[in-house]
Amino acid sequence: MNNFAAIDFETANRHRSSVCSVGIVIVRNGKIRQEIYRLIKPCPNYYNPNNTAIHNLSGKDTASAPSFPDVWSEIAPLINGLPLVAHNSPFDEGCLKAAFEKYGMEYPGYEFFCTCKASRRTFGKSLPNHQLQTVAQKCGYDLRQHHNAMADAIACAHIALAIL
């Protein structure tokens, strides 16, 4: 796979629609061409302390951030026609679908690939787990800011280039 967009969402609370940040890495011809990171005002707009403890984002960070539809209107043309890749894609695809539904937007049926599933097929029991940082390291990428949407999307892109 040489052309794709790696994507990662962070959420503010237990609702998948509560995306508060997104990282996207656009890969064309096997090379990272563009990195996009946006803060998003979550919906519903409250932060669970457990989520904040994971990604260090709070209401203060997203108080003046744009809503999901505004952010997505910028991103959609950039990823048009590209498959989306995520580590544990059911989570990120679920977030995307939930946000589209929350805002009454028509979901365009993005095609998703999962680097976690690909890791299980590729590395099997040779890894202690198939968490993003473990797989990234196996693929030669040192993930330093785990749970930052941009850092996670970059790690996912490196994994996808190595094993998809």
N, C-alpha and C positions, 0 to 999 in steps of 0.2 A: 504494500500500500504506500504510494508515493504522494498522494494528494488527499488531504483530510484536514479537519479542524479538531484539535484536542480541546476538551471543555471540562471545566470543573466549577461547581456551584458550592457556596457555603450558605447555610440557612440560619435564620435568626431564632427559630423555635422549632417545635415538632411538626409544624405544617410544611409540607414540601413546597407550597407556594411562597413561603417566606424567604425567598432568595435575597441575600443581602450583599453578595458579591459574586462576580463571575470572572473567570480567567479563560481566555481562548487563545490558542496557538494555531495559526494557519500554516500548514505545510504544503508546499507545492514542489513537485519534482524532487521529493525526498529532502528538502531543505526548509528549515523554519524561515518563513518570510515575514510574519507579522505576529506580534503579541498584543493582546487587548485585555486590559483589566478595568473593570468598572464596579463601583459601589452602587448598590440599588437600595432604595427605600423599601423595606420588606412589607409584605401584605400577608397576614396581619402584622401590623407594625409594633411588635414588642419583641424583646430579646429574653430568651431563657438563659439564666446564668450558666447553665451547663454548656450551651452552645457558645456563649461568649468565652468561656474558659478554654474551649477548643481552638477557636479562630481569632480571639482577641478583638472582635468587632462588637460595637455596642450602638445604641441609639444615637449617641453623640457623633459617631462616625458617619452615619447615614441620614442624619436629620435633614440635610439639604441635598441629598442624593436624588437623582431622577427615579421615577417609577420604572417598573419592568418594561412596559410598552415603549417608553422613550428609549431605554437602553437597547432593547431588542430591535427597534427600527433602525438603529445604527449598525448593529451586528448582522442582521439578516442578509443584507446585500453582500457582505464580505464573505459569508460562508455558503452562499447560494450554490447549490449543486455539489457540495462537498459532503461526504459522510462524516458523522461526528464520532469521536472516539473518547471514551472516558474510562477511568479505572473504577470498577463497580458501576458500570453504566446503568443498571436499573435505578440507582439512586438519582443520578444526574438527569436521565431521561424522565424519571418521575417528577423531578423538580421542574423541568422545562414544560412538561404537559400540564402540571398543576398550575403553574404561573399563567400559561395560555388560557386555561379554563377559568381561573380566578378573574382574569381581565376580559373574558368574553372574546378572546382572540381565536381565530381559526388556526388549528395546529396543522402545519404543512407536512407532517409525516416524515420527519427527519430519520435517516437511517443511522442507527447506532452500532458501534462495535465496542467490545469490552476488553480492555487490556488485562483485567484480573482473570477473566475466563481464559484468555490466550496464555497468560502466565501459567495457569494450572495445566493447560495442555502441553505447553512447551517445557516447563521446568518440573512439573509433577512434585514428587516428594523430596526433590533435591534442595528445596528451600524450606526453611522452618515455618514460613507463612507466605501468603501472597499479598501482603499489605503493600501499599504504594511505595513506601520508602525501601522496603526489602527488595521488591522487583526492580525499582529504579537502580539501586546499588548493583544488583546482578547484571543489569544492562549497561553499567558503566557510568551512571549519572548519580551525583551526590545531591540528594534532596535536602536542603537546609531549612526551609521555612514551611514544613509540612502544615497543612490546613490553611495556607494562604492560597486562594484560588488561582492566582497567577503561577506561583511556584508549583502547585500540584498539576496544573495544565501543562507546564513545560516538562515536568517529569513524565507525565503521561505521553506526551509527544515523543520523547526519547525512547520510552518503552515501545510504543507503537512502531517507530522506525526500526527498532531492533528485532521485534518478534511478529509483527503482523505482515 
